[in-house]
Amino acid sequence: MKKIFIIEDDDAIGIGLKYYLEQENFIVKLTTTGSEALDKIKLDKNIDLILLDVNLPDYNGFDLFKEIKKINNYPIIFLTANDLETSIVMGIDMGADDYITKPFKARELLARINATLRRYGNNNSNIIKIQDITIDLKQAKVFKNNKDMMFTALEYKIFLTFALNQNTVITREKILADIWDINSDYVNDNTLTVYIKRIREKIEDDPTNPKILKTVRGIGYVVGE
C-alpha cells in the first residue's frame, strides 16, 4: 500500500481527501501546518507522495516545497485555489510533479496521483535522495550536487547501509558485521573510523560539523533525524 502525506489546512478538504484515498487503499497521513508537516516528514521515510496546499497558515507552500525537497525527493502535487497561470508555472518550474486547482473532482486527483506514482516507479526506483546527495543504485554511485564523488566499493557499501536506514541509529557493531570485503577480511573498529571520515569528506559541506552522516555518541551513526 502506498502512503500519501496530505498538507492541507482546510479541515473539510483534508478530512474528505483522507477518507476518500483510504477507500482507494492508500495509507494517508494528514497535517494542517507546514511546521508540523516538516517534523513528521523528517521522521517518516516511507512516504510515496505528498499533496501540498499552497496556502497554509504558517508557510508559503512554495517555500515549504523547497524545505521538503531538502529532506528527500518525494513526488509532490500542489493543491491550490489559485488558478493564475503564473502560479502554476512557478510550481512546475520549481519541480512540482503536478498542480491541481480547487475545487477538483476526487477521481481527477486520484488519476493524477496514480500517474505520478507510475512515473516515479519507472524512473526513480533506483534513486535515493538525501539533501544534496543522490545515490544511484543502478550505477552504484554517489553524487553531490550532480558531481560524482568517486566512492570506493567499501565506502559505498557503508554509506548505503545508512541511506537504506534513514532516521535509524546504526551501531558500529552492526556496520562492522555488514562490511566484510570481497576477500572476507574483517574491517576493524579503527579502520571503520577512517572510512567514516573519508565518506564525510565527500558528502559534507563541512566534514568537521557533519549534517548528513551524524555521530550518536556512544552508540553509532545516523543519516537523518
Disulfide bonds with the S-S distance in Angstrom:
none
